[in-house]
Amino acid sequence: MRLQTRLAIGALGAVTVAGILGGCGEAGSSGTQAPATGAQGAGCAPVAGSTLLVLDDDKKLQNSDNIIPAINSRAAQPPLVAALDKVSDSLDTATLIKLNRAVDVDRKSSKVAAEEFAAAHNLTAGIPTGGSGSIVIGAANFSESQTLGELYRIALTAAGYQARVQQIGNRELYEPALEKGEIQVVPEYAATLADFLNNKLNRQPGGATPPPVSSPDLNQTLNALKALGEKVGLTFGKASAAQNQNAFAVTREFADRYGVRTLSQLAEKCSGTATVLAGPPECPQRPKCQVGLVQVYNFQAGRFSSFDAGGPLTKSALTRGEASVGLVFSSDGELATG
């Protein structure tokens, strides 16, 4: 799965809606014991199908992991910020799914997918010129980050910069490079980066993780992110409407059979013994996975089945009719967009 630098199911600890969405590179629990649910109803048995739909997180269990350009403050000239903001304006989650599908399913390179998108959406129109000098765009080691980096390259080139994309690796590697100015721009995720910087700057005595600062409310997350960024020399462009966060998917056939389009409807109609929740082994203990579904939605799965974190095993279990609902990533290229 492309999001290897992000832990998909939230940190083990306090079970609150404001719990961290993902710590970079942290190991998850291997436990598989689900919390006591008290599921009493018949539930909703799995329904095989070929198309996966994400259920609306209508009570905002997940945090606001909107894609946002992170910029070394010394490089944050007005033409650069304006060009990156143009990319943010062009993106929403449905668009991001299509970009990821072009790379992860259709097997185009990130460069080709970005160039086709830029041409189709007239991305460079109206970008102010006046930029000069070299800009290195850092990309994490998964395809979505690389594709976003290529979009940034196209926009910055149109603004007058000599821009190139360099794959760095995970956040522990590229964030210090961004602070030092070894790279100037990185496509980031608002909630995840806010909590990463908070953990880095505010580690408590004995190494305890500080309370998370991210939130389902984007403005609250951005306020925390910008305040932390100032301390390490980072500036941020406009947050896009596109998000890559934990999500819960069902097959379209399941959604149609049971009349389910939201997590609230899933909890209301499908809590019960026949319902199978699929996800990574640590899901039953994590605040952004099964624990959160129980506490925020009172969703009572009859059984938890251990697969992977939003990857091919979970998605196959859904399409084969082995799981009713499963954890995925909201921008996965295999998800339906309509």
Residue pairs with C-beta under 8 A, 6 or more apart in sequence:
1 308
1 309
1 310
1 311
1 312
1 329
2 100
2 104
2 142
2 143
2 144
3 142
3 144
3 244
3 309
3 310
3 329
4 141
4 142
4 170
5 24
5 25
5 140
5 141
5 142
5 169
5 170
5 171
6 22
6 24
6 189
6 192
7 22
7 23
7 24
7 25
7 26
7 28
7 309
8 22
8 246
8 280
8 288
8 289
8 309
8 310
8 327
8 329
9 22
9 28
9 246
9 279
9 280
9 282
9 283
9 286
9 288
9 289
9 309
9 327
10 19
10 20
10 21
10 22
10 246
10 286
10 287
10 288
10 289
10 292
11 19
11 20
11 23
11 26
11 209
11 212
11 286
11 287
12 28
12 29
12 282
12 285
12 286
12 287
13 19
13 209
13 287
14 211
14 287
15 287
15 291
15 292
15 295
16 287
17 60
17 61
17 215
17 216
17 292
17 296
18 63
18 212
18 214
18 215
18 216
19 63
19 212
19 287
19 288
19 292
20 63
20 191
20 195
20 212
20 214
21 62
21 63
21 65
21 191
21 192
21 195
21 214
21 245
21 246
21 288
22 65
22 192
22 195
22 246
22 288
23 195
23 196
23 199
24 170
24 171
24 172
24 192
24 196
25 170
25 171
25 172
28 280
28 281
28 282
28 286
28 309
29 281
29 282
29 285
29 286
30 281
30 282
31 281
31 282
31 284
31 285
32 281
32 284
32 304
32 306
33 284
33 285
34 277
34 284
34 290
34 301
34 303
34 304
35 284
35 285
35 290
35 291
35 294
37 271
37 294
37 300
37 301
37 302
38 300
39 271
39 272
39 273
39 275
39 300
39 301
39 302
40 271
40 272
40 273
40 300
41 271
41 272
41 273
41 300
42 272
42 273
42 274
43 270
43 271
43 272
43 273
43 274
43 275
43 301
43 302
43 324
44 254
44 257
44 258
44 260
44 266
44 269
44 270
44 272
44 274
44 275
44 324
45 274
45 275
45 276
45 324
46 254
46 276
46 318
46 321
46 322
46 323
46 324
47 250
47 251
47 253
47 254
47 257
47 258
47 321
47 324
48 251
48 253
48 319
48 320
48 321
49 251
49 252
49 253
49 254
49 318
49 319
49 321
50 251
50 252
50 319
51 251
51 252
51 253
51 336
52 249
52 250
52 251
52 252
52 315
52 318
52 319
52 328
52 334
52 335
52 336
53 249
53 250
53 251
53 252
53 255
53 261
53 335
53 336
54 247
54 248
54 249
54 328
54 330
54 335
55 247
55 248
55 249
55 250
55 255
55 260
55 261
55 262
55 263
55 265
55 266
55 325
56 261
56 262
56 263
57 247
57 248
57 262
57 263
58 262
58 263
58 264
59 263
59 264
59 296
59 297
60 216
60 217
61 216
61 263
61 288
61 292
61 293
61 296
61 297
62 216
62 245
62 246
62 247
62 288
63 191
63 214
63 215
63 216
63 221
63 245
63 288
64 190
64 191
64 214
64 215
64 216
64 217
64 218
64 220
64 221
64 243
64 245
65 189
65 190
65 191
65 192
65 214
65 243
65 244
65 245
66 189
66 190
66 191
66 218
66 221
66 239
66 240
66 241
66 242
66 243
67 88
67 91
67 96
67 148
67 187
67 188
67 189
67 190
67 239
67 240
67 242
67 243
67 244
68 88
68 187
68 188
68 189
68 190
68 193
68 222
68 225
68 236
68 237
68 238
68 239
68 240
69 81
69 84
69 85
69 87
69 88
69 152
69 185
69 186
69 187
69 188
69 236
69 237
69 238
70 178
70 185
70 186
70 187
70 188
70 193
70 229
70 234
70 235
70 236
71 80
71 81
71 84
71 184
71 185
71 234
71 235
71 236
71 237
72 178
72 179
72 181
72 183
72 184
72 185
72 233
72 234
72 235
73 229
73 233
73 234
73 235
74 181
74 233
75 135
75 181
75 184
75 185
76 235
77 131
78 128
78 130
79 128
79 129
79 130
79 131
79 159
79 160
79 161
80 131
80 135
80 156
80 159
80 161
80 184
80 185
81 235
81 237
82 127
82 128
82 159
83 127
83 128
83 131
83 152
83 155
83 156
83 158
83 159
83 161
84 152
84 155
84 156
84 185
84 237
84 238
85 237
85 238
86 123
86 124
86 126
86 127
86 155
87 123
87 148
87 151
87 152
87 155
87 240
88 237
88 238
88 239
88 240
89 238
89 240
90 117
90 121
90 123
90 151
90 240
91 240
91 241
91 242
92 240
92 241
92 242
93 241
93 242
93 243
93 244
93 330
93 331
94 337
94 338
95 117
95 242
96 144
96 242
96 244
96 331
97 331
97 332
97 333
97 335
97 337
98 333
98 337
99 113
99 114
99 117
99 144
99 147
99 333
100 143
100 144
100 147
100 331
100 332
100 333
101 333
101 334
102 108
102 112
102 113
102 116
102 117
102 333
103 109
103 110
103 113
103 143
103 144
103 147
103 333
104 143
104 332
104 333
104 334
105 333
105 334
108 116
110 143
110 146
110 147
110 149
110 150
111 150
113 147
113 150
114 147
114 150
114 151
114 153
114 154
115 150
115 154
117 123
117 151
118 124
118 151
118 154
118 155
123 151
123 154
123 155
123 158
124 154
124 155
124 158
127 155
127 158
127 159
128 159
129 158
129 159
129 160
130 159
130 160
131 156
131 159
131 160
131 161
132 160
132 161
133 161
133 162
134 161
134 162
134 163
134 164
135 156
135 161
135 162
135 163
135 164
135 184
135 185
136 163
136 164
136 165
136 166
136 182
136 183
136 184
136 185
137 149
137 152
137 153
137 156
137 163
137 164
137 165
137 166
137 183
137 184
137 185
137 186
137 187
138 149
138 165
138 166
138 167
138 168
138 174
138 177
138 178
138 183
138 185
138 186
139 145
139 146
139 148
139 149
139 165
139 166
139 167
139 168
139 174
139 186
139 187
140 146
140 167
140 168
140 169
140 170
140 171
140 174
140 186
141 167
141 168
141 169
141 170
144 244
144 331
145 187
146 165
146 167
148 187
149 165
149 186
149 187
150 165
152 163
152 165
152 185
152 187
153 163
153 164
153 165
156 163
156 185
157 163
166 183
168 174
168 177
168 183
168 186
171 192
171 193
171 196
174 183
174 186
175 186
175 193
175 196
175 197
177 183
178 184
178 185
178 186
178 234
179 232
179 233
179 234
188 236
189 244
189 245
190 214
190 218
190 221
190 222
190 225
190 239
191 214
191 215
191 221
191 245
192 214
193 225
194 213
194 214
194 221
194 224
194 225
194 228
195 212
195 213
195 214
197 225
197 228
197 229
197 231
197 232
198 210
198 212
198 213
198 224
198 228
199 209
199 210
201 228
201 231
201 232
202 210
203 209
203 210
204 210
213 221
213 224
213 225
213 228
214 221
214 224
215 221
215 224
218 239
222 236
222 239
225 236
226 236
229 235
229 236
242 331
243 330
243 331
244 329
244 330
244 331
245 329
245 330
246 288
246 289
246 310
246 327
246 329
246 330
247 327
247 328
247 329
247 330
248 263
248 266
248 293
248 325
248 326
248 327
248 328
249 315
249 318
249 325
249 326
249 327
249 328
249 335
250 260
250 266
250 318
250 324
250 325
250 326
251 318
251 319
251 321
252 336
254 260
254 324
254 325
255 261
258 269
258 270
259 265
259 269
260 266
260 269
260 270
263 293
263 297
263 299
264 297
266 297
266 299
266 325
267 293
267 297
267 298
267 299
267 300
270 299
270 324
270 325
271 298
271 299
271 300
271 301
272 300
272 302
273 302
273 303
274 302
274 324
275 300
275 301
275 302
275 303
275 324
275 325
276 301
276 302
276 303
276 304
276 305
276 322
276 323
276 324
276 325
277 283
277 290
277 293
277 301
277 303
277 304
277 305
277 323
277 324
277 325
277 326
278 304
278 305
278 306
278 307
278 314
278 317
278 318
278 322
278 323
278 324
278 325
278 326
278 327
279 289
279 290
279 304
279 306
279 307
279 309
279 314
279 326
279 327
280 289
280 306
280 307
280 308
280 309
280 310
280 314
280 327
281 306
282 289
283 289
283 290
283 304
283 306
283 327
284 290
284 291
284 304
285 291
286 292
287 295
289 327
290 301
290 304
293 299
293 301
294 300
301 324
301 325
305 317
305 322
305 323
307 313
307 314
307 317
307 323
307 326
308 314
309 327
310 327
310 328
310 329
310 332
314 323
314 326
314 327
314 328
315 326
315 328
315 332
315 334
316 322
317 323
317 326
318 325
318 326
328 335
